[in-house]
Amino acid sequence: MRTLRQMLEDRKMFKTITLFFDIETFQYNEKEGKEFPSKYKNMTFSVAVSWVEKGKVEYEIFPNFKEMFDIIIEVYGSLKKKPLIKLNAHNGNKYDNHFLRYDLIY
């Protein structure tokens, strides 16, 4: 299985790279949250990133978006012509959208 870094290194000349991602979250402080919904606490604990290579889905799991973006910046940061990287979110409805937005901005 190849890593995201290996795939990006091989695709330096590409104009566009498409990545798919999903986050996994967990909720805690549920006892208090039932009485006071603002007391619910939620946290993202993993970011799964995948891509298609030679007809096969490859993936890597990161603890957060920062680690994924750090790799992208390390590989492409010094290039004059950088590819467009399209990020496609999986299952981004209701609840997940809040965390996707928060984590991406952070």
N, C-alpha and C positions, 0 to 999 in steps of 0.2 A: 504494500500500500504506500502510495506517495504522499508526501506532505504538501500543504498549501505552498510553502516556500519553494519546493522543487517544481511544482506546477507553474508558479509565477515566473520562476527563473527561465523555464523553457518557453514561456509565452511573452517574452519581453518585446517581441516585434509585432504582437497582435494589436489591432486597433481597439478591440472590445473584448472584455473578459466578463463572463456571466457567472456569478456565484449565487448560490441559494443558501439561506440560513434560517435557523429557528432558534428560539431561546427556550430554556426550561426555567420555570420559576417555582418557588415554594412560598407558602403562606404560613405565618406563625402569629402568635398572640390572638388566637381565635376565640378564646374564652371572653376576653374583654371586647373583641371585635363584634361579638354577637349583640352586646349591649350598646356599644358605641362604634359604629362602622369605621369611623376615622382612626380607631385604635388598631385595626388590622395592620399587620406588617407583612410585606412581600419583598422578595429578593430574587434576583436572577442568579442562577448558579452555573449555567453553562450556555455556550453559544456553539451550535453545530453548524459548520460551514461545509457545503458540498459543491461539486462541479462534475461535469461529464467529461471523461477522457477516454477516447477510443471506444465509445459506446458503453462505457462502464461508469457507474457513479462512484466517485471517490469522495472521501470526507475527512474532516479533522475536527476535533472538539477542543474548544478553548474555554477557559474560565470566565472570560469577559470579552467585550468587543475591543478593548484597548490592545490586548495581546494579538488579536487578529490584525488590527490596523497597524500595529508596530511592524509586523512582518511585511505587509504591503508597502509601507513607507521605506523599510530597509531595502527592499528589492527595487522599487521604482523611484525612490526619492532623488537619486542623482541623475536620472535619465532626462534628456531634454524633451523627448517625445514620450509622454506617458499614455498608456491605454486608458480608455474609459472603462471603469469597473461598474457593472450593473449588479446591484444587490437585490435579490428577490426574496421577500419574506414569506415564510410558510405560515399558514394559519394565523394571519394577523388580524383576528377579529376581536372586537370589544376589549377584553381584559389585557390581552397581549400587546395591543397597540400602545397602551400607556407605557409599558415597560420597554418596548422596542424604542419608542421615541426618547424616553428618559436615558436609556443606556447609550443610544447613538449620540445624543447631545453631550452626555457626560464624557 
